[in-house]
Amino acid sequence: MKSLLTLVMSLCACAVAADTIKPLFETDSVAVYNRWLWRHREEYPNFRPVRALAGEKRSNSGWVRETVVFLTDSGPELMRYVYPDSWDDRRLVRRQVVSISVTEDGNHIAVHHRGGTTAYDRSGRQLFQSRRDIVPRFGLWFRDARGSDSTHVLDNSGKVLGVLPRISIWYTNSFKDSLIAAVSDSGVVVFDRGAKVRWQGSMFRSTPRVATISPDGQRVAIVTGDSVGLHDLTASRDLVLGFDSAGTLPNPSILTAWSSDSRRIAVCRVGSGPTGSTMLSIITGDGEPAFPSLRLEAGSGVNLSWTGDTAVLIALARVPDRAFSSDKLPPLGPYRVTAVTPSGGVRTWTVKGRFGSDDILYQQGRRFAAVGRYRGYAAVFQLPMQ
């Protein structure tokens, strides 16, 4: 009996161990990550080095300023900038009102300060200045026009390429660096890199939350809190599908991902708070659900993608014994990875690490690199699936 109990405990331990993934590579230094990636650049062409890292620097008298550290591919620091450029101990405030936006490819950096925004390239070279806030995305710069419901699209010299209806640039998606889909107050706008509108429309009474273009460039998926619509850019046809009532969530955050063959789109809706639900829906190209929406215990969603014909959700695992409030970022901790097969089968793993909500994830098949946008932690892990 004792031997049987020992065997059962051993099998349980093996099962738990099999569901826990240890990173293949892990570091607290961005420079070390860059050097590792430089040595493995042919093995991981989809991973990206960190070009710039936002942080803080403190003066001898205790003043805190936002900083940017620029790095080369091979790892060593290229240069360090402090914004504003000089210390001023006569000021009465303890912290400068400065924030930094770094694009996911690390090629453009926007420094937002009281005087507006200063744009920089990946080497720390100043491109131009604007008296208004600008946001870098897809190799372009976006600025809301003062006194009007429009958005200006700028190039790297600050020249206005075109004017669009006011768009939510944070909820956008690009197709092979040629077309960009963005949500606007009146619907969705699809435009090219010259800021020329290719399509504009809406299928819903409510404001869309996310717009994303399929990998083949033929369809746009528009997602609200309770519906998903598909617009065919070539045939100008629309399909609208409401999520099943059991899968509706109040005001969720939304992640979307097209499969590589453009035949399916995964939509993940994440409720707010530590007890919020996570619903995953898979929609086929003809606008039909592949199966009823799945309620997952995934945590706070970070990334949604596909590995072959399997949808993969990577989220911050919720830690019940840690305090959480809506005005604070979730604590650092492990990932919870959920894989959903074409038939609706679910498998989960836990990835050890100190991951956060600011992570940028890059994918190479079954392997992922998670890199902190504003801290030095980086980890590479592999999913144990075919």
C-alpha positions as CSV (number, residue, x, y, z in Angstrom):
1,M,0.0,0.0,0.0
2,K,2.8,2.3,0.9
3,S,4.6,1.6,-2.4
4,L,1.4,2.3,-4.3
5,L,0.9,5.6,-2.5
6,T,4.5,6.6,-3.3
7,L,4.0,5.7,-7.0
8,V,0.8,7.8,-7.2
9,M,2.5,10.8,-5.5
10,S,5.5,10.4,-7.9
11,L,3.1,10.4,-11.0
12,C,1.3,13.5,-9.7
13,A,4.6,15.2,-9.2
14,C,5.7,14.3,-12.7
15,A,2.4,15.7,-14.1
16,V,2.8,19.0,-12.2
17,A,6.4,19.2,-13.4
18,A,5.3,18.5,-17.0
19,D,2.9,21.5,-16.8
20,T,5.6,23.9,-15.5
21,I,8.0,25.4,-18.1
22,K,11.4,26.6,-17.2
23,P,12.8,29.4,-19.5
24,L,15.5,28.3,-21.9
25,F,17.2,31.6,-21.3
26,E,16.7,34.2,-18.6
27,T,18.4,37.5,-17.6
28,D,17.8,40.7,-15.7
29,S,20.0,42.7,-18.2
30,V,18.8,43.9,-21.6
31,A,22.4,44.1,-22.7
32,V,22.9,40.4,-21.9
33,Y,19.7,39.6,-23.8
34,N,20.9,41.5,-26.8
35,R,24.3,39.7,-26.8
36,W,22.5,36.3,-26.5
37,L,20.2,37.2,-29.4
38,W,23.1,38.4,-31.5
39,R,24.8,35.0,-31.1
40,H,21.5,33.3,-32.0
41,R,20.2,35.8,-34.6
42,E,20.0,33.1,-37.4
43,E,18.1,30.8,-35.2
44,Y,15.5,33.4,-34.1
45,P,15.0,35.8,-36.9
46,N,11.6,36.9,-35.6
47,F,13.0,37.9,-32.2
48,R,14.1,41.6,-31.9
49,P,16.9,43.2,-29.9
50,V,16.0,46.0,-27.5
51,R,17.0,49.3,-29.1
52,A,16.0,51.6,-26.2
53,L,14.9,51.2,-22.6
54,A,13.0,53.7,-20.6
55,G,13.9,54.2,-17.0
56,E,14.7,56.7,-14.2
57,K,17.8,58.5,-13.0
58,R,18.2,60.3,-9.6
59,S,20.4,63.4,-9.0
60,N,22.7,63.8,-6.0
61,S,20.0,65.9,-4.3
62,G,17.3,63.3,-4.9
63,W,15.6,64.6,-8.0
64,V,14.1,62.0,-10.3
65,R,14.2,62.3,-14.1
66,E,13.0,59.9,-16.8
67,T,15.8,58.5,-18.9
68,V,16.4,56.5,-22.1
69,V,19.3,54.1,-22.6
70,F,20.0,53.3,-26.2
71,L,21.7,49.9,-27.0
72,T,23.3,48.3,-30.0
73,D,22.3,44.8,-31.3
74,S,25.3,43.2,-29.7
75,G,24.5,44.5,-26.3
76,P,26.7,47.4,-24.9
77,E,25.1,50.7,-24.2
78,L,25.5,53.2,-27.0
79,M,24.6,56.4,-25.1
80,R,22.5,57.6,-22.3
81,Y,20.2,60.6,-22.4
82,V,18.4,62.3,-19.5
83,Y,15.3,64.3,-20.1
84,P,15.3,67.3,-19.5
85,D,19.0,67.5,-20.5
86,S,20.1,69.4,-17.4
87,W,19.4,69.2,-13.6
88,D,17.6,72.2,-12.1
89,D,17.7,72.1,-8.3
90,R,15.8,75.4,-8.1
91,R,12.5,73.8,-9.2
92,L,9.9,73.2,-6.5
93,V,8.6,69.9,-8.0
94,R,10.3,66.6,-7.1
95,R,9.5,64.9,-10.4
96,Q,9.6,66.2,-14.0
97,V,6.4,65.6,-16.0
98,V,8.1,63.4,-18.6
99,S,7.0,60.1,-20.2
100,I,8.6,58.0,-22.8
101,S,7.0,55.9,-25.6
102,V,9.2,53.2,-27.3
103,T,7.8,51.3,-30.3
104,E,7.8,47.5,-30.3
105,D,10.5,47.4,-32.9
106,G,12.6,49.8,-30.9
107,N,13.3,52.0,-33.9
108,H,11.4,55.1,-32.7
109,I,11.2,56.8,-29.4
110,A,8.9,59.7,-28.3
111,V,9.8,61.7,-25.3
112,H,6.7,63.6,-24.0
113,H,7.3,66.6,-21.8
114,R,5.8,69.9,-20.9
115,G,6.9,71.6,-24.1
116,G,5.4,68.8,-26.3
117,T,7.1,65.8,-27.8
118,T,10.6,65.1,-29.1
119,A,11.1,62.3,-31.7
120,Y,14.2,60.2,-31.8
121,D,15.5,57.3,-33.9
122,R,17.0,54.0,-32.6
123,S,20.4,55.6,-32.2
124,G,19.2,58.5,-30.1
125,R,19.4,61.0,-33.0
126,Q,16.7,63.7,-32.7
127,L,14.3,63.6,-35.7
128,F,12.0,66.5,-35.0
129,Q,10.0,68.3,-32.2
130,S,6.3,68.9,-31.9
131,R,4.5,71.2,-29.5
132,R,1.7,68.6,-29.3
133,D,1.9,64.9,-28.3
134,I,2.8,62.5,-31.0
135,V,2.7,58.7,-31.0
136,P,5.1,56.5,-33.0
137,R,3.7,53.4,-34.6
138,F,4.5,51.4,-37.8
139,G,7.4,53.7,-38.8
140,L,5.0,56.7,-38.8
141,W,4.0,59.4,-36.3
142,F,0.5,60.3,-35.3
143,R,-0.8,63.6,-33.8
144,D,-4.3,64.7,-33.0
145,A,-5.1,68.0,-34.7
146,R,-6.0,70.8,-32.3
147,G,-9.6,71.9,-32.4
148,S,-10.8,69.3,-34.9
149,D,-11.8,65.6,-34.9
150,S,-8.8,64.5,-37.0
151,T,-5.4,62.9,-36.7
152,H,-2.3,64.0,-38.6
153,V,0.1,61.4,-40.0
154,L,3.7,62.5,-40.0
155,D,6.9,61.1,-41.5
156,N,10.3,60.9,-39.8
157,S,11.0,64.6,-40.6
158,G,7.8,65.8,-39.0
159,K,6.2,66.5,-42.4
160,V,2.4,65.9,-42.5
161,L,1.6,63.1,-45.0
162,G,-2.1,63.2,-44.6
163,V,-5.1,63.9,-42.4
164,L,-7.4,61.1,-41.1
165,P,-10.5,61.1,-39.0
166,R,-9.5,61.0,-35.3
167,I,-8.2,57.5,-34.6
168,S,-7.2,55.4,-31.6
169,I,-3.7,54.6,-32.7
170,W,-3.1,52.2,-29.8
171,Y,-5.7,49.8,-31.2
172,T,-4.3,49.4,-34.7
173,N,-2.9,46.7,-36.8
174,S,-0.8,46.7,-40.0
175,F,-0.6,44.4,-43.0
176,K,2.9,43.6,-44.3
177,D,3.9,47.2,-43.5
178,S,1.6,48.5,-46.3
179,L,-1.9,48.9,-44.9
180,I,-3.0,50.0,-41.4
181,A,-6.4,49.5,-39.8
182,A,-7.4,51.9,-37.0
183,V,-10.5,52.5,-34.9
184,S,-12.1,55.9,-35.1
185,D,-15.1,57.5,-33.4
186,S,-17.2,56.8,-36.4
187,G,-16.0,53.3,-37.2
188,V,-12.8,51.9,-38.8
189,V,-10.3,53.5,-41.2
190,V,-8.0,51.5,-43.4
191,F,-5.2,53.6,-44.9
192,D,-1.8,53.1,-46.5
193,R,1.7,54.4,-45.4
194,G,1.0,57.6,-47.4
195,A,-2.0,58.3,-45.2
196,K,-4.4,57.7,-48.1
197,V,-7.7,56.2,-46.9
198,R,-8.5,52.8,-48.6
199,W,-11.7,52.0,-46.8
200,Q,-13.8,53.6,-44.1
201,G,-16.9,52.3,-42.5
202,S,-18.8,50.8,-39.5
203,M,-21.0,47.8,-38.9
204,F,-22.1,48.6,-35.4
205,R,-24.0,51.3,-33.5
206,S,-21.4,51.1,-30.7
207,T,-17.9,52.3,-31.1
208,P,-15.5,49.5,-32.3
209,R,-12.8,48.5,-29.8
210,V,-10.2,46.8,-32.1
211,A,-9.6,46.5,-35.8
212,T,-7.2,44.0,-37.4
213,I,-6.2,43.1,-40.9
214,S,-5.9,39.4,-42.0
215,P,-2.4,38.2,-43.1
216,D,-3.6,38.0,-46.7
217,G,-4.7,41.6,-46.6
218,Q,-8.2,40.8,-47.8
219,R,-10.3,41.2,-44.7
220,V,-10.6,43.5,-41.7
221,A,-12.0,42.2,-38.4
222,I,-13.8,44.8,-36.2
223,V,-14.5,43.8,-32.6
224,T,-16.7,45.4,-30.0
225,G,-17.5,44.1,-26.5
226,D,-20.2,41.8,-27.8
227,S,-19.8,41.3,-31.5
228,V,-17.2,40.8,-34.3
229,G,-17.6,41.9,-37.9
230,L,-15.7,40.9,-41.0
231,H,-15.3,43.3,-43.9
232,D,-14.0,41.9,-47.2
233,L,-11.7,44.6,-48.7
234,T,-11.8,43.0,-52.2
235,A,-15.5,42.2,-52.5
236,S,-16.9,44.9,-50.1
237,R,-19.0,42.4,-48.2
238,D,-19.8,42.5,-44.5
239,L,-20.5,39.7,-42.0
240,V,-21.5,40.4,-38.4
241,L,-21.5,37.8,-35.6
242,G,-22.7,38.3,-32.0
243,F,-20.8,36.4,-29.3
244,D,-23.0,33.8,-27.6
245,S,-24.8,35.3,-24.6
246,A,-22.9,33.1,-22.1
247,G,-19.7,34.7,-23.3
248,T,-20.6,38.4,-22.9
249,L,-18.5,40.4,-20.5
250,P,-19.0,44.1,-19.4
251,N,-16.4,46.4,-20.9
252,P,-13.6,43.8,-21.4
253,S,-10.1,44.4,-22.7
254,I,-9.8,42.7,-26.1
255,L,-7.0,40.7,-27.8
256,T,-7.2,39.5,-31.4
257,A,-5.1,37.3,-33.7
258,W,-5.6,36.0,-37.2
259,S,-4.3,32.5,-38.1
260,S,-1.4,32.6,-40.6
261,D,-3.7,31.2,-43.4
262,S,-6.3,34.0,-42.7
263,R,-9.0,31.3,-42.3
264,R,-9.7,31.9,-38.6
265,I,-9.5,34.7,-36.0
266,A,-9.2,34.3,-32.3
267,V,-10.8,36.9,-30.1
268,C,-10.0,37.0,-26.3
269,R,-12.1,39.2,-24.0
270,V,-10.6,39.7,-20.6
271,G,-12.7,41.0,-17.7
272,S,-11.2,43.5,-15.2
273,G,-10.0,42.8,-11.7
274,P,-8.6,39.7,-10.1
275,T,-11.8,37.7,-10.5
276,G,-12.6,38.8,-14.0
277,S,-13.5,36.1,-16.5
278,T,-11.5,35.5,-19.7
279,M,-13.5,34.4,-22.8
280,L,-11.9,33.0,-25.9
281,S,-13.8,32.8,-29.2
282,I,-12.6,31.4,-32.6
283,I,-14.4,32.7,-35.7
284,T,-14.0,31.1,-39.1
285,G,-13.5,33.1,-42.3
286,D,-17.1,32.8,-43.2
287,G,-18.2,34.5,-40.0
288,E,-19.2,31.4,-38.0
289,P,-18.0,30.3,-34.5
290,A,-15.7,27.3,-34.6
291,F,-17.2,26.2,-31.2
292,P,-19.0,28.0,-28.3
293,S,-16.9,30.6,-26.5
294,L,-14.6,29.1,-23.8
295,R,-14.4,30.5,-20.3
296,L,-10.7,30.3,-19.3
297,E,-8.8,30.7,-16.1
298,A,-6.1,32.6,-17.8
299,G,-5.4,35.7,-15.8
300,S,-4.6,39.1,-17.2
301,G,-4.0,38.7,-21.0
302,V,-0.7,39.8,-22.5
303,N,-0.5,38.1,-25.9
304,L,-2.7,36.2,-28.3
305,S,-1.2,34.3,-31.2
306,W,-1.3,31.1,-33.3
307,T,1.1,28.2,-33.4
308,G,0.0,26.2,-36.4
309,D,-3.7,25.6,-36.0
310,T,-3.7,26.1,-32.3
311,A,-4.5,29.4,-30.6
312,V,-2.2,30.4,-27.8
313,L,-3.0,32.9,-25.0
314,I,-0.2,34.1,-22.7
315,A,-1.4,35.9,-19.6
316,L,-0.1,37.0,-16.2
317,A,-1.1,34.4,-13.7
318,R,-3.3,35.8,-11.0
319,V,-1.9,35.5,-7.5
320,P,-4.8,35.3,-5.1
321,D,-2.8,36.3,-2.0
322,R,-1.6,39.6,-3.5
323,A,-3.5,42.8,-3.3
324,F,-4.8,44.1,-6.6
325,S,-6.5,47.3,-7.5
326,S,-7.5,48.9,-10.8
327,D,-5.1,51.8,-10.4
328,K,-2.0,49.5,-10.0
329,L,-0.3,47.2,-12.4
330,P,-0.5,43.5,-11.7
331,P,2.5,42.2,-9.7
332,L,5.4,40.5,-11.4
333,G,5.2,36.8,-11.6
334,P,4.7,33.7,-13.8
335,Y,2.9,33.3,-17.0
336,R,-0.1,31.1,-17.5
337,V,-0.2,29.8,-21.1
338,T,-3.4,28.4,-22.6
339,A,-3.5,26.5,-25.9
340,V,-6.8,25.9,-27.6
341,T,-7.0,23.3,-30.4
342,P,-9.3,23.5,-33.5
343,S,-11.8,21.3,-31.8
344,G,-11.9,23.4,-28.7
345,G,-9.6,21.3,-26.5
346,V,-7.7,23.2,-23.9
347,R,-4.2,22.7,-22.3
348,T,-2.4,25.0,-19.9
349,W,1.1,25.5,-18.6
350,T,2.8,27.7,-16.1
351,V,6.0,29.5,-17.2
352,K,8.3,30.4,-14.3
353,G,9.6,34.0,-14.4
354,R,9.2,37.6,-13.3
355,F,6.9,38.7,-16.1
356,G,4.9,41.9,-16.1
357,S,2.1,43.7,-18.0
358,D,4.7,45.8,-19.9
359,D,6.2,42.8,-21.6
360,I,6.7,42.7,-25.4
361,L,6.5,39.1,-26.8
362,Y,8.1,37.8,-30.0
363,Q,7.3,34.4,-31.5
364,Q,9.4,31.9,-33.4
365,G,7.2,28.8,-33.9
366,R,6.7,27.3,-30.4
367,R,9.3,29.6,-28.8
368,F,8.6,33.0,-27.3
369,A,10.8,35.8,-26.1
370,A,9.3,38.1,-23.4
371,V,11.1,41.4,-22.9
372,G,10.2,44.0,-20.4
373,R,9.6,47.4,-22.1
374,Y,10.7,49.5,-19.1
375,R,12.9,47.0,-17.1
376,G,15.8,44.7,-17.8
377,Y,14.1,41.3,-17.4
378,A,13.9,39.0,-20.5
379,A,13.2,35.3,-20.9
380,V,12.9,32.8,-23.7
381,F,10.7,29.7,-23.3
382,Q,9.3,26.9,-25.5
383,L,5.8,25.3,-25.4
384,P,5.8,21.5,-25.2
385,M,3.4,21.0,-28.1
386,Q,3.6,19.8,-31.7
